[in-house]
Amino acid sequence: MDASTPFTTKDIVRRGFVAADHADALAQLAATLGPDPLALIILFVSPQTDLPALITGLRRHVTATEVVGCTTAGELGETGYTEGEIVAIGLPSSHFATKTLLIEDLNDIRAQDRITTMIHNRTALAESHPRWTSEFAFLMVDGLSMREDALAADLAMGLGPVPLFGGSAGDGDAFGQTYVLHGGRFHENAAVLVQIRSRCPVHVFKTDHLQPTETRMVVTAADPAKRLVQEINAEPAAREYARLLGKDPEQLSTFTFAAHPVVVRIGDQTHVRAIQKVADNGDLVFFSAIDEGVVLSLAEPDDMVAHLDRELASLSSKHAPALILGCDCLLRRVEATQKQLTNDISRVLVKHRVVGFSTYGEQVNSMHVNHTFTGVAIYPPQEG
């Protein structure tokens, strides 16, 4: 492509979508992504997929390109919110260079080793593509590992100025098994970090539509390793949370937690600490780190559709992105379903060229968060 030829969206980032039960899903995706050289393929895989068959398809149809990915709690596809699909992102070698790192055991992160590898990878990408100046890192991690907080904090030390975002792999709403994909295998209790250098301008962001209220509570007993809160305000956790909401403790559900999340203030920012479920003994199980002494505030949602449209539109203030790669919390999807907003949210996602997946949690830089949308906007190169 010469300097006088404009780039099209397809030139910059490839997209492919196929039903998870398609007889030969990888053949169709490979045909859609095209024959031109790709630096990397990222797959967001519905838990309804036959994973061994998918691996067989990779070995048969995708041999020249590295493939990474994860299972999902729903997909962000061609029509917005979808389920039962495989979403593929292809990063052409003409615009992207990548290095991947598999962290095989999240109980043994070996932070210093990982940091050294990340620094070497970044240096290698800079040396091989010195005229490309955009960088970001993308993380996919087992969403049932309960190790995302420690992982994000450890990896941040090796990032330098490079922004990171990512999502926790899902299993629909079953919370049974979640996987990341690397090296032609699906892995549990593992994570995949992708370091990316590009000729395309990029912008990593996070957003949520939740506003803290004056209703506050103190965690007075907790088991941080298990993300359990046993007491709030020196009372049994689920019962006290329900009391603050004016609800029956026996009626707490995923819909309740999606509609009434809690947030913690860190510095001048608030971050959501979403509740996953009520344990049999009345403890509250959280999606992210929690500890004794933490002050939580109940949050109330803004208009979810208008907020998302406004936030994504702000990414087009100067130029429209060719694509937004997004990680959207499962609880946002639950909230949209409860409020019958899924079609409206889907229209916003399509309007702003968003693809990605619904997660069990999100990462941004050194933080693991919930009820949040994280992503990267990828823009057409300004040069030819």
Long-range contacts (C-beta under 8 A, 24 or more apart in sequence): 1-94, 1-384, 2-384, 3-383, 3-384, 4-384, 5-384, 6-380, 7-322, 7-380, 7-381, 9-322, 9-323, 9-353, 9-380, 11-92, 11-94, 11-95, 12-92, 12-95, 12-200, 12-322, 12-323, 12-378, 12-380, 12-381, 13-89, 13-90, 13-91, 13-92, 13-95, 13-322, 13-323, 13-378, 14-38, 14-88, 14-89, 14-90, 14-91, 14-92, 15-78, 15-87, 15-88, 15-89, 15-90, 15-323, 15-355, 16-87, 16-88, 16-90, 17-77, 17-78, 17-82, 17-85, 17-86, 17-87, 17-88, 18-85, 18-86, 18-88, 19-84, 19-85, 19-86, 20-45, 20-46, 20-48, 20-49, 20-84, 20-85, 20-86, 21-48, 21-49, 21-50, 21-84, 22-86, 24-57, 25-49, 25-54, 25-57, 25-86, 26-54, 26-57, 26-58, 26-60, 26-61, 26-62, 27-57, 27-60, 27-61, 29-61, 29-86, 29-88, 30-61, 30-62, 32-88, 33-88, 33-90, 34-90, 36-92, 36-93, 36-94, 37-64, 37-65, 37-92, 37-93, 37-94, 38-65, 38-90, 38-91, 38-92, 38-93, 39-65, 39-66, 39-91, 39-92, 39-93, 39-96, 39-97, 39-98, 40-65, 40-66, 40-67, 40-68, 40-90, 40-91, 40-96, 40-98, 40-100, 40-194, 40-196, 41-65, 41-66, 41-67, 41-68, 41-69, 41-88, 41-89, 41-90, 41-91, 42-67, 42-68, 42-69, 42-88, 42-89, 42-91, 42-138, 42-194, 42-325, 43-67, 43-68, 43-69, 43-70, 43-86, 43-87, 43-88, 43-181, 44-69, 44-70, 44-72, 44-75, 44-76, 44-86, 44-87, 44-88, 44-89, 44-356, 44-357, 45-69, 45-70, 45-71, 45-72, 45-86, 45-181, 46-71, 46-72, 46-74, 46-75, 46-83, 46-84, 46-85, 46-86, 46-172, 47-71, 47-72, 47-170, 47-171, 47-172, 47-174, 48-83, 48-84, 48-172, 49-86, 51-179, 51-186, 54-86, 55-184, 55-185, 55-186, 58-184, 59-184, 65-90, 66-98, 66-100, 67-181, 67-184, 68-100, 68-140, 68-180, 68-181, 68-182, 68-192, 68-194, 69-140, 69-180, 69-181, 70-140, 70-141, 70-167, 70-169, 70-170, 70-178, 70-179, 70-180, 70-181, 70-192, 70-357, 71-169, 71-170, 71-171, 71-177, 71-178, 71-179, 71-186, 72-169, 72-170, 72-172, 72-357, 72-358, 72-359, 73-143, 73-170, 73-171, 73-172, 73-173, 73-330, 73-333, 73-357, 73-358, 73-359, 73-360, 74-170, 74-172, 74-330, 74-333, 74-357, 74-358, 75-356, 75-357, 75-358, 76-326, 76-328, 76-349, 76-354, 76-355, 76-356, 76-357, 76-358, 77-355, 78-350, 78-355, 79-346, 79-350, 80-342, 80-343, 80-345, 80-346, 80-347, 80-348, 80-349, 80-350, 80-354, 81-333, 81-336, 81-342, 81-345, 81-346, 81-349, 81-358, 83-172, 87-355, 87-356, 87-357, 89-323, 89-325, 89-355, 91-196, 95-198, 95-199, 95-200, 95-381, 96-196, 96-197, 96-198, 96-199, 96-200, 97-125, 97-128, 97-129, 97-132, 97-196, 97-197, 97-198, 98-125, 98-194, 98-195, 98-196, 98-197, 99-124, 99-125, 99-194, 99-195, 100-182, 100-192, 100-193, 100-194, 100-195, 101-192, 101-193, 101-194, 101-195, 102-182, 102-183, 102-187, 102-190, 102-191, 102-192, 103-151, 103-190, 103-191, 103-192, 103-193, 104-187, 104-190, 105-189, 105-190, 106-141, 106-142, 106-145, 106-147, 106-150, 106-151, 106-189, 106-190, 106-191, 107-147, 107-189, 109-147, 109-150, 109-151, 109-154, 111-154, 111-155, 111-157, 114-154, 114-155, 114-158, 114-193, 115-154, 115-155, 115-157, 115-158, 116-158, 117-158, 118-155, 118-158, 118-159, 118-193, 118-195, 119-158, 119-160, 121-195, 122-160, 122-162, 122-195, 122-197, 125-195, 125-197, 126-197, 129-197, 129-199, 131-199, 132-197, 132-198, 132-199, 134-197, 134-198, 134-199, 134-200, 134-201, 134-202, 135-162, 135-163, 135-195, 135-196, 135-197, 135-198, 135-202, 136-162, 136-163, 136-164, 136-165, 136-196, 136-202, 136-204, 136-376, 137-162, 137-163, 137-164, 137-165, 137-166, 137-193, 137-194, 137-195, 137-196, 138-164, 138-165, 138-166, 138-193, 138-194, 138-196, 138-325, 138-376, 139-164, 139-165, 139-166, 139-167, 139-191, 139-192, 139-193, 139-194, 139-363, 140-166, 140-167, 140-168, 140-169, 140-180, 140-191, 140-192, 140-194, 141-166, 141-167, 141-168, 141-169, 141-180, 141-190, 141-191, 141-192, 141-363, 142-168, 142-169, 142-178, 142-179, 142-180, 142-187, 142-188, 142-189, 142-190, 142-191, 143-167, 143-168, 143-169, 143-170, 143-171, 143-178, 143-359, 143-360, 143-361, 144-171, 144-175, 144-177, 144-178, 144-360, 145-189, 145-191, 146-225, 146-226, 146-227, 147-189, 148-288, 148-361, 148-363, 148-368, 149-288, 149-289, 149-368, 151-191, 151-368, 152-363, 152-365, 152-366, 152-367, 152-368, 153-366, 155-193, 155-366, 156-365, 156-366, 159-365, 162-195, 163-204, 163-364, 163-365, 164-204, 164-363, 164-364, 164-365, 165-204, 165-205, 165-206, 165-327, 165-362, 165-363, 165-364, 165-365, 165-374, 165-375, 165-376, 166-327, 166-362, 166-363, 166-374, 167-327, 167-328, 167-356, 167-357, 167-359, 167-360, 167-361, 167-362, 167-363, 167-374, 168-359, 168-360, 168-361, 168-362, 168-363, 168-368, 169-359, 169-360, 170-330, 170-357, 170-358, 170-359, 170-360, 173-254, 173-330, 173-334, 175-276, 175-360, 178-360, 198-378, 199-381, 199-383, 200-322, 200-378, 200-379, 200-380, 200-381, 201-319, 201-378, 201-379, 201-381, 201-382, 202-376, 202-377, 202-378, 202-379, 203-315, 203-376, 203-377, 203-379, 204-364, 204-374, 204-375, 204-376, 205-311, 205-315, 205-374, 205-375, 205-376, 205-377, 206-362, 206-364, 206-369, 206-372, 206-373, 206-374, 206-375, 207-307, 207-308, 207-311, 207-372, 207-373, 208-272, 208-369, 208-371, 208-372, 208-373, 209-301, 209-302, 209-303, 209-304, 209-307, 209-308, 210-261, 210-263, 210-270, 210-272, 210-299, 210-300, 210-301, 210-302, 210-371, 211-299, 211-300, 211-301, 211-302, 212-263, 212-265, 212-270, 212-297, 212-298, 212-299, 213-297, 213-298, 213-299, 213-300, 214-297, 215-244, 215-297, 215-298, 216-295, 216-296, 216-297, 216-298, 217-241, 217-244, 217-262, 217-295, 217-296, 217-297, 217-298, 218-293, 218-294, 218-295, 218-296, 219-290, 219-291, 219-292, 219-293, 219-294, 219-295, 219-296, 220-292, 221-292, 222-290, 222-291, 222-292, 222-294, 224-289, 224-290, 224-291, 224-292, 226-285, 227-276, 227-285, 227-286, 227-287, 227-288, 227-289, 227-290, 228-279, 228-283, 228-284, 228-285, 228-286, 228-290, 229-283, 229-284, 229-286, 229-290, 230-283, 232-284, 232-296, 236-282, 237-282, 237-283, 237-284, 238-278, 238-282, 238-283, 238-284, 239-282, 241-275, 241-284, 244-298, 245-298, 249-278, 249-282, 252-278, 254-331, 254-334, 255-334, 255-338, 257-331, 258-331, 258-332, 258-334, 258-335, 258-338, 258-371, 259-301, 259-335, 259-338, 260-298, 260-299, 261-298, 261-299, 261-331, 261-370, 261-371, 262-296, 262-297, 262-298, 262-299, 263-296, 263-297, 263-299, 264-294, 264-295, 264-296, 264-297, 265-295, 265-297, 266-367, 270-297, 270-299, 271-367, 271-369, 271-372, 272-299, 272-369, 272-370, 272-371, 272-372, 273-370, 274-329, 274-331, 274-361, 274-370, 274-371, 287-331, 287-360, 287-361, 287-370, 288-361, 288-368, 288-369, 288-370, 289-368, 301-335, 304-332, 304-335, 304-336, 304-339, 304-341, 304-345, 305-341, 305-344, 305-345, 305-348, 308-345, 308-348, 308-373, 309-348, 309-351, 309-352, 311-373, 312-348, 312-351, 312-352, 312-354, 313-352, 315-352, 315-377, 316-352, 319-379, 319-380, 319-382, 320-353, 320-379, 321-352, 321-353, 321-377, 321-378, 321-379, 322-353, 322-378, 322-379, 322-380, 323-353, 323-354, 323-355, 323-377, 323-378, 324-352, 324-353, 324-354, 324-355, 324-356, 324-375, 324-376, 324-377, 324-378, 325-354, 325-355, 325-356, 325-375, 325-376, 325-378, 326-354, 326-355, 326-356, 326-373, 326-374, 326-375, 327-356, 327-357, 327-359, 327-362, 327-363, 327-373, 327-374, 327-375, 328-356, 328-357, 328-358, 328-359, 328-373, 329-358, 329-359, 329-360, 329-361, 329-362, 329-370, 329-371, 329-372, 329-373, 330-358, 330-359, 330-360, 331-370, 331-371, 332-358, 332-371, 332-372, 332-373, 333-358
